[in-house]
Amino acid sequence: MPIMYETIRDFRSLIVYQRAKELANDICKLSDRFTPSERYESTSQIRRAATSWRPI
């Protein structure tokens, strides 16, 4: 029996893209809970890493 695949119209329809976007949003929300000292030391780097996967 042949496997039926849906046509990929753009990258936003990929499940991996949707999950990565959710993960990046979750990381940004969690970094808001850091203490002030952690916020200025780590948050910027963590947020850049969380969003570096996004296509240009």
C-alpha positions, -999 to 999 in steps of 0.1 A, spaced: 0 0 0 16 34 -10 21 60 17 3 93 10 22 125 17 8 159 20 23 186 -2 45 209 17 35 244 7 61 263 28 83 257 58 55 269 82 36 237 74 64 215 87 58 200 121 94 204 130 91 242 123 60 245 144 75 226 174 108 246 172 87 278 172 68 266 203 101 257 220 116 291 213 86 309 227 87 287 258 124 295 263 117 332 260 88 330 285 110 310 310 138 335 307 115 362 319 114 345 353 152 349 358 165 370 387 178 405 377 214 394 378 207 363 357 186 383 333 214 406 322 240 379 321 223 350 305 189 360 290 203 377 259 224 347 250 197 322 257 171 341 236 196 345 207 202 307 208 165 299 210 157 320 179 188 313 158 171 284 141 146 306 123 149 308 85 160 340 70 
